[in-house]
Amino acid sequence: MSTDKDQTDYHLGNTDAEHERLIRQAVRLAPVTERFFREAGIGSGQQVLDLGAGVGDVAMLVARIVGPSGKVVAIERDARTINRARARAAEAGLNNIDFVSADIAEYFTDSMFDAAVGRYILQFVPDPVAALRSVAKQIRPGGVVAFQEGSWIPFVSLSAHLPLWYACISLLHESGVRSGVNLEMGPGLHKAFQDAELPAPRMRLEMELASDPDFTRWVSDSLRSVLPQIQKLNLSVEALGDFDTLQERLQHEVRTSNTVVPWIGLVAAWCRKPAS
Ligand SMILES: C[S@@+](CC[C@H](N)C(=O)[O-])C[C@H]1O[C@@H](n2cnc3c(N)ncnc32)[C@H](O)[C@@H]1O
């Protein structure tokens, strides 16, 4: 199945800069995501479905966990993005990933999987319960469903002590909410799993606190990716000053305050599909 839907309705777009942002973000999140998947029960030899593959980082992480006897089917609807994912997987020598160009709302296969995973995807889809229900049908009894989604409430609260940082986070938050992104999809996974007739998931919230440039870069890069949406929504960027010097000024603010700033809360939720 193939859809060539463009990304005009996707909040973060599909520019090369957005792809690089995703890759840097994935490096930072990889240890947390890998630990989560292993705890959830993903292991050697499994067949795993990855929803919303982006440029392939979750699929590649899972491909290494399942090894050459396992397989990952990774779903991504954007053509540019999936091409980048395929090229990166080939470059990494990972032959056990099948990247499928499709909207997750439309994807269905007769194959049964041992697990379904996703990171930062259900928050973008109009009907996450329908997506989980469809996934549940494609998992064998006893199989794993494991998703990581964001929670902005603690992120915004822990950002209030630094004026420029807070102005940036507030703008990102407002543009996300007004574009229809569910920024509390993480905590919402408790209800979403059950509405999809899956068991109530086990859940954990993880949030890194630090002062290194990865954090300020993530904020300035994310603002650049969502700038077209910010402009479409007529939101003011005046309080942020020149975008070209934004990261530098954010980093100066964090460093001179001798405090830490948060990463978006990452909520992990996982369960096993009941045997009957
Ligand atoms: C924030 S990225 C996350 C990528 C990856 N999971 C990661 O954590 O690095 C979300 C990706 O989901 C894709 N996406 C959004 N809605 C989708 C849909 N309905 N079907 C398939 N892909 C979708 C976007 O194109 C984007 O590449």
Ligand as a Chemical Component Dictionary entry (heavy atoms), coordinates in Angstrom:
data_LIG
# 
_chem_comp.id                   LIG 
_chem_comp.type                 NON-POLYMER 
_chem_comp.pdbx_formal_charge   0 
_chem_comp.three_letter_code    LIG 
# 
loop_
_chem_comp_atom.comp_id 
_chem_comp_atom.atom_id 
_chem_comp_atom.alt_atom_id 
_chem_comp_atom.type_symbol 
_chem_comp_atom.charge 
_chem_comp_atom.model_Cartn_x 
_chem_comp_atom.model_Cartn_y 
_chem_comp_atom.model_Cartn_z 
_chem_comp_atom.pdbx_ordinal 
LIG C1  C1  C 0  8.049  13.155 15.416 1  
LIG S1  S1  S 1  8.339  12.065 14.095 2  
LIG C2  C2  C 0  8.868  10.636 15.015 3  
LIG C3  C3  C 0  9.736  9.710  14.222 4  
LIG C4  C4  C 0  10.281 8.516  14.995 5  
LIG N1  N1  N 0  9.237  7.706  15.562 6  
LIG C5  C5  C 0  11.250 8.955  16.072 7  
LIG O1  O1  O 0  10.902 8.919  17.247 8  
LIG O2  O2  O -1 12.367 9.352  15.696 9  
LIG C6  C6  C 0  6.724  11.607 13.543 10 
LIG C7  C7  C 0  6.714  10.965 12.141 11 
LIG O3  O3  O 0  5.405  10.411 11.928 12 
LIG C8  C8  C 0  5.012  10.636 10.595 13 
LIG N2  N2  N 0  3.550  10.630 10.582 14 
LIG C9  C9  C 0  2.709  11.541 11.101 15 
LIG N3  N3  N 0  1.439  11.145 10.925 16 
LIG C10 C10 C 0  1.488  9.943  10.268 17 
LIG C11 C11 C 0  0.498  9.029  9.805  18 
LIG N4  N4  N 0  -0.800 9.284  9.980  19 
LIG N5  N5  N 0  0.906  7.900  9.194  20 
LIG C12 C12 C 0  2.232  7.637  9.001  21 
LIG N6  N6  N 0  3.211  8.473  9.428  22 
LIG C13 C13 C 0  2.843  9.610  10.047 23 
LIG C14 C14 C 0  5.619  11.989 10.235 24 
LIG O4  O4  O 0  5.776  12.117 8.836  25 
LIG C15 C15 C 0  6.952  11.940 10.996 26 
LIG O5  O5  O 0  7.967  11.446 10.171 27 
# 
loop_
_chem_comp_bond.comp_id 
_chem_comp_bond.atom_id_1 
_chem_comp_bond.atom_id_2 
_chem_comp_bond.value_order 
_chem_comp_bond.pdbx_ordinal 
LIG C1  S1  SING 1  
LIG S1  C2  SING 2  
LIG S1  C6  SING 3  
LIG C2  C3  SING 4  
LIG C3  C4  SING 5  
LIG C4  N1  SING 6  
LIG C4  C5  SING 7  
LIG C5  O1  DOUB 8  
LIG C5  O2  SING 9  
LIG C6  C7  SING 10 
LIG C7  O3  SING 11 
LIG C7  C15 SING 12 
LIG O3  C8  SING 13 
LIG C8  N2  SING 14 
LIG C8  C14 SING 15 
LIG N2  C9  SING 16 
LIG N2  C13 SING 17 
LIG C9  N3  DOUB 18 
LIG N3  C10 SING 19 
LIG C10 C11 SING 20 
LIG C10 C13 DOUB 21 
LIG C11 N4  SING 22 
LIG C11 N5  DOUB 23 
LIG N5  C12 SING 24 
LIG C12 N6  DOUB 25 
LIG N6  C13 SING 26 
LIG C14 O4  SING 27 
LIG C14 C15 SING 28 
LIG C15 O5  SING 29 
# 
